[in-house]
Amino acid sequence: MSELLDLAHQAVQQALSLGADEAAVTVSAGSHATLTRRDGKVEQATEATTRGLSLSLFVDERSSVHSTSDLRPEALKVFMERAIQATRLLEPDPERRQPERERCGRGASEAELAQNDPDWERVTPEQRAARALALEQAVTAIQDDRVISSSTSYADGSSLDARVLSNGFADEHESSGFSMGAELTLDEGNGKRPEASAWYGARFYRDLPDPDEVAQEVIERAQERIGAAPHKSGRYPMILANRAAGRILGLLGAPLSGSSLYERRSCLDGKLGERIGSEHLTLLDDPTVPRGLGSRPFDGDALIATPRTIIEGGVLKSYYLGVYYARKLEMAPTTGGRSNWVVPAGERSWQDHARELGGEAILVNGFLGGNANPITGDFSFGIRGVLLEDGQPVRSVAEMNVSGNLLQIFHKLVARGDDPWPWSANLVPTLIFDDVDFSGT
Amino acid sequence: MNASPYTWFEPFGVTPALIREVLAAATQYGADDADLYFEHTTATSVSLSDRKVNRAYTSVDLGCGVRVVVGDQVGYAYTEDLSRDSLLRAARTAAQIARGGKITAPVDASPARLPDHYPVDRAWHDVDVADRVPLLRAWESRAFDADPRIERVQVYLGDADKHVLIVRADGRMVADYRPMTRAGLSCVALDDGQREGGSYNLAARDGLTYYTAERQERLVDEAVRSAIRALSASPPPAGELPVVMAAGSSGILLHEAIGHGMEADFNRKNISIYADKLGKRIAPTQVSICDDGTLPHARGSLNTDDEGEDVENTVLVEDGVLKSYLHDRISARHYGVNPTGSGRRESFRHPVLPRMRSTYMRSGPHDPQEIIQSVQRGIYCESFSNGQVHIGAGDFAFYVREGYLIEDGKLTRPVKDVNLIGNGPAVLETIEMVGNDMKIDEGGWTCGKDGQSVPVSQGMPTIKVGKLSVGGRS
């Protein structure tokens, strides 16, 4: 048993002995380092080893959650006493108790999940410095007189979480993470300094792209921003780039959640089994993706993490129901929070589809501000992107908004590209929508 | 209150001798600047849902950040363990990257006196959970009593006591106790099968006495009013329209359109659209904009910034002319000016950045009614949820939760859920009228930058902007 798991067991026992009926404890420890370079120098280097404990309590049918970074034994005891005392002052809410033991456990082994790169422990400060330097050199090798500033960043880290529930569940999970990115600002010549960035994250160092690829990507993105201006308001096809698709797709998260459903804050209430999008919309929640950035063995309630179909061919199949809201809604729990969101890739490129749609279309590859109302489904987001004509880029667009309603937008999904974005927990290809509301001039 | 905030960290073993030893380790290879930032924060939040005060969350955050600066290079390390070994390890790590500079040994620190912009008679730590429960109950009842269409009510009350001790290698030493409270009510209204939501929140660096009868009533009544009004609201038309921004939370426009662009790190790196505009006219003469860290009890106020500098009211724009950036010590050294007390960090886990505090526009000559009457067809924006800016291109956006259509100089149908977008310098140039009704908003605004969140305030008189792109429906 690891030292952390041991500490979690002790904390659960201590909470029970101080009067809690049930307790769940997570003890986390991690360490991370970040190196940012600009102008040929390290601009900022941050390093830390961290730790923390979080605790959920159930006392006399009342419940509460607590966290602390002060793990001195005498401080921990006072912390727990205060936590239990505070819990007793609440009103009873008997549904807020632990899941049945048989629902708790591990969906995939640590080996299957492949979340921990053995390279991480072997990284030396010199290697870290060399990786950051190589990235900066690739970016500063870019030939474009308009570049007025560039900065690059390399980071890595690792964390270990140990979780113990008083219902008998005890397990731990280890993961590493590596990331690198670049930011570039160009001088457009009229006072505007369009900026672009490209960031990549992976569980394994060798999965990160080559520094030259990062440099190429960031300069292309920055050059694409030159001369950006709004296009006229109207309805156009929207080509939603893979790396940006998570923002619109993610709007489904709030109304799919048990808390929104129970609090009458969901436009998807009563829609289980109904069509909420076109046949092209299929969404899976898969916590078992090897090396996935959203993968996990168990969820926040310690429920066994298994793949689920959320939407299949446009039909809503599952809500996000943690233990508490599942009890409140008298439904079976699924999971309280998302893991990796997977939208299957289509068979052809988005460029093919855009050409086929013909006419003007707007490629959206970034957002600015915006929000959504989960109760009604109304949304409105600022965008940046490229105006297309018969699938060919015409010019950069900015200062435009895309607006609509969540219950309508996915019915307008007409095709999926063949290019799932691998650098986030949204494994989503470019999505092609028809007839979307854009406002500009 | 604790008589001397300087003694707060003594029970954690933080003695003058230890501080000296850690600073000596931090400056062992030389430095232009070095500081230790000790933080102890205890926070509590209690919430009501489903007609029960059924959830509490408490947290304790304890740690120290060590920063070593040489030129514009920063070495940063932190630890949650205040033992001698851990602090020295953090200091050695931070010292590694930034070598050189004129400081080679720390000057003995002596405590500095600070103003108190947010005195409280009782710290939140001494307020029992039992004292919070009846407040939540009363707010819930008032909401249900206000209108029979209210179907669901959720309420929270969150508060924190943050103690910081900042000690610099140049001998500066400051300690601050920073209270914070935030309350929010959100409700769902149901009418004839149609549902809508409304919410309101209040925040301040204050204690329990902040919740006066007027504030408690406003918290509930504004949330209910907002939900009921949203039932009859619809998205506005799409396209470029004149916009009138209501007094108060419309300060979000300043925060995004100019505030971030004035943070001196962006200008030092030449990546802000305002980088070469100092001393130049950027707005009509009726426009003056401040960023003030000294407003009594404001969420964005500070007695000292997070690198030990005195906090001031910085005039960013005076009579339309750009006057000053917001500086931390790094950018102030770069520009050869005094810091503006704008160096802030989310916690001991984060290095300092120049940030806003309370950003507002001074009142102008116009009556608010006269401003609305001057618009043929446009949008009146009243409440907001969030905003964002692209610092170099200057494009910014904010999301309007509620407002009205203006037709022939009158507010007509309510509108909701719309993003507005424009370009900062272009929009500032087209501020056509400034009202005489400046108001600092009491909302719990939080500003994000480089992954760090800090509490801020904002304020505005009623203003008229020539045009913004309104994300409505065509």
Contacts between the chains, C-beta under 8 A, distances in Angstrom:
chain1	res1	chain2	res2	distance
A	38	B	269	7.3
A	41	B	73	6.1
A	42	B	73	6.1
A	42	B	97	5.5
A	43	B	72	6.6
A	43	B	73	6.1
A	43	B	74	7.0
A	44	B	73	7.3
A	44	B	74	4.5
A	44	B	75	7.9
A	44	B	76	6.7
A	44	B	351	6.5
A	45	B	74	7.4
A	45	B	75	5.4
A	45	B	76	6.9
A	45	B	96	7.5
A	45	B	97	4.1
A	46	B	76	4.4
A	46	B	77	7.0
A	46	B	351	6.7
A	47	B	76	7.6
A	47	B	77	5.1
A	47	B	93	5.0
A	48	B	77	5.9
A	48	B	78	4.9
A	48	B	79	6.9
A	48	B	90	7.6
A	48	B	349	7.0
A	49	B	79	7.1
A	50	B	80	6.1
A	50	B	349	7.8
A	51	B	80	5.9
A	51	B	81	7.6
A	52	B	80	7.2
A	62	B	54	7.4
A	63	B	54	7.3
A	63	B	55	7.1
A	64	B	55	6.7
A	64	B	56	4.0
A	64	B	57	6.7
A	64	B	58	7.3
A	65	B	55	7.9
A	65	B	56	7.8
A	65	B	57	5.2
A	66	B	57	6.8
A	66	B	58	4.8
A	66	B	59	6.6
A	67	B	58	7.9
A	67	B	59	4.6
A	67	B	60	7.5
A	68	B	59	6.6
A	68	B	60	4.0
A	68	B	61	7.6
A	68	B	62	7.8
A	69	B	60	6.8
A	69	B	61	5.4
A	69	B	62	5.5
A	69	B	63	6.1
A	69	B	80	4.1
A	70	B	60	5.2
A	70	B	62	4.2
A	70	B	80	7.5
A	71	B	80	7.7
A	71	B	81	7.7
A	75	B	60	7.6
A	79	B	60	5.9
A	82	B	58	7.0
A	83	B	58	5.9
A	85	B	129	7.9
A	86	B	44	7.3
A	86	B	56	5.3
A	86	B	58	6.2
A	86	B	129	4.5
A	87	B	56	6.4
A	89	B	56	7.9
A	89	B	128	7.3
A	89	B	129	4.3
A	89	B	130	4.7
A	89	B	133	6.5
A	90	B	46	7.5
A	90	B	52	8.0
A	90	B	53	5.8
A	90	B	54	5.9
A	90	B	55	7.2
A	90	B	56	5.8
A	90	B	129	7.4
A	90	B	133	7.5
A	91	B	52	4.4
A	91	B	53	5.0
A	91	B	54	5.5
A	91	B	133	7.8
A	92	B	52	7.5
A	92	B	54	7.7
A	93	B	50	7.6
A	93	B	52	5.7
A	93	B	54	3.8
A	93	B	55	7.7
A	96	B	54	7.1
A	96	B	55	7.9
A	125	B	96	7.8
A	148	B	270	5.4
A	148	B	271	7.1
A	149	B	269	5.3
A	149	B	270	5.7
A	149	B	271	4.9
A	151	B	269	7.7
A	185	B	270	7.6
A	185	B	271	4.4
A	185	B	392	4.9
A	191	B	273	6.4
A	191	B	425	7.1
A	192	B	273	6.4
A	192	B	392	7.1
A	192	B	393	5.4
A	192	B	394	6.3
A	193	B	270	7.7
A	193	B	271	5.9
A	193	B	272	7.4
A	193	B	273	6.0
A	193	B	275	7.4
A	193	B	392	3.4
A	193	B	393	6.7
A	194	B	390	7.7
A	194	B	392	6.0
A	194	B	393	4.6
A	195	B	271	6.4
A	195	B	390	6.4
A	195	B	391	6.8
A	195	B	392	4.2
A	195	B	393	6.6
A	225	B	393	6.7
A	228	B	393	6.8
A	228	B	395	7.9
A	230	B	469	6.1
A	233	B	238	4.7
A	233	B	239	4.5
A	233	B	474	5.3
A	234	B	474	5.8
A	235	B	474	6.3
A	262	B	50	7.6
A	263	B	49	6.7
A	263	B	50	8.0
A	263	B	152	5.3
A	263	B	154	6.5
A	263	B	188	6.9
A	264	B	151	5.8
A	264	B	152	5.1
A	264	B	188	4.9
A	264	B	190	7.3
A	264	B	195	6.2
A	265	B	152	7.6
A	265	B	188	6.1
A	265	B	197	6.3
A	328	B	50	7.6
A	368	B	388	5.3
A	368	B	389	7.8
A	368	B	390	6.4
A	368	B	395	6.0
A	368	B	396	7.4
A	368	B	397	4.6
A	368	B	421	6.4
A	369	B	256	7.8
A	369	B	386	6.5
A	369	B	387	5.4
A	369	B	388	4.3
A	369	B	396	7.5
A	369	B	397	3.0
A	369	B	398	5.9
A	369	B	399	5.8
A	369	B	419	5.5
A	369	B	421	6.9
A	370	B	397	6.7
A	370	B	399	5.9
A	370	B	419	4.5
A	370	B	471	7.6
A	371	B	385	5.3
A	371	B	386	5.8
A	371	B	399	4.2
A	371	B	401	8.0
A	371	B	417	7.5
A	371	B	419	7.2
A	372	B	417	7.6
A	373	B	197	7.0
A	373	B	416	7.6
A	373	B	417	5.0
A	375	B	188	6.7
A	375	B	195	5.3
A	375	B	196	6.1
A	375	B	197	4.8
A	376	B	195	7.4
A	376	B	196	6.7
A	376	B	417	7.4
A	378	B	235	6.4
A	378	B	416	7.3
A	378	B	417	4.2
A	379	B	417	7.3
A	380	B	235	7.3
A	380	B	399	6.9
A	380	B	417	6.0
A	380	B	418	4.9
A	380	B	419	4.0
A	380	B	471	4.0
A	380	B	472	7.9
A	381	B	419	5.8
A	381	B	471	7.3
A	382	B	388	7.4
A	382	B	395	7.5
A	382	B	397	3.8
A	382	B	419	5.4
A	382	B	421	4.4
A	382	B	471	7.2
A	384	B	390	7.7
A	384	B	395	7.6
A	398	B	393	6.7
A	398	B	395	5.4
A	399	B	395	5.7
A	399	B	421	5.2
A	399	B	422	6.6
A	399	B	423	6.3
A	399	B	469	5.4
A	400	B	421	7.0
A	400	B	469	6.5
A	401	B	238	7.6
A	401	B	397	7.7
A	401	B	418	7.9
A	401	B	419	4.8
A	401	B	420	7.8
A	401	B	421	5.8
A	401	B	469	6.3
A	401	B	470	7.5
A	401	B	471	2.8
A	402	B	471	7.2
A	403	B	235	6.5
A	403	B	238	7.1
A	403	B	418	7.1
A	403	B	419	7.3
A	403	B	471	4.6
A	403	B	472	6.5
A	403	B	473	6.2
A	437	B	238	6.6
A	437	B	473	5.4
A	437	B	474	5.9
A	438	B	238	7.7
A	439	B	238	3.5
A	439	B	239	5.6
A	439	B	469	5.7
A	439	B	470	6.1
A	439	B	471	4.9
A	439	B	472	6.0
A	439	B	474	7.1
A	440	B	239	7.4
A	440	B	240	7.9
A	440	B	469	6.1
A	441	B	239	6.9
A	441	B	240	5.6
A	441	B	469	7.4
